[in-house]
């Protein structure tokens, strides 16, 4: 099985996946002045979760109650199960919350119970956004330094860390692009759970990449006389079953959670699914082939005309 042979096809597939996501990131920026629709964890606002004892009212009824007492709140109503709602809005105070709950109680068949009410100020949201960016940069730097040190016995150890970072950035772009499209079409917002999923995806991506790289390191001491491209391809084939089986068990579990885990975690689980699938792909079809491109310095021939045989 010659996986490395078609490396540029794999790179093209990655581009075809990433580019639509980048387009939607730009569209969101034009429409809402942000690449992703952001939840209250980043922008500031309030979250109210209520449970209805009787028949749950329609989404429009809940929105009308919000707009009656907080006209500028821009509420987003999300059903939770069969009897509850989660409503995200601009910041409202306790008094306004009490009026809204009383209005819902008057218009429902049974009692209305407040499950959760929390508010985040815009300044806290800005701090969370800054902390998220710093966390991703620090994770990338730590990964680069760790792999560089762990592979210090291999020639060009720096390349392994750099290739792992490129694979990680591939997965981050895929996740951000999918989130941008989900936000555009379904109105999903990036919140603290999305950030958690993104950081988890980074960990899974690097974990799977290291498995492949470690086999390359082992084989470099065993097969000293074969070419580097053959060595990398042999290492990928040796780890292919393990990589797919390991990630497949995680993805099947996440798929079950996405179907039956409830509305409150579905967004989180779907982002994890996308990211882990992308991480499996990038570690096999992007990270290791990138080492071969670097070893052969193939960029020197990218823009040259192919020479005709016999000339």
Buried (B, 14 or more C-beta within 10 A) or exposed (E): EEBBEEBEEBBEBBEEBBEEBBEBBEBBEEEEEBBBBBBBBBBBBBBBBBBBEEEBBEBEBBBBBBBEBBEEBEBBBBBBEEBBBBBBBBBBEEEBBBBBBEBBBEEBEEEBBBEEBEBBEBEBBEEBBEEBEEBBEEBBEEBBEBBBEBBEEBEEBEBBBBBBBBBBBBBBBBBBBBBBBBBBEEEBBBBBBBBEBBBBBBBBBBBBBBBBBBBBBEBBEEEEEEEBBBBBBBBBBBBBEEBBEBBEEBBEEBEEBBEEEEEBEBBBBBBBBBBBBBBBBBBBBBBBBBBBBBBEEEEEEEEEEEEEEEE
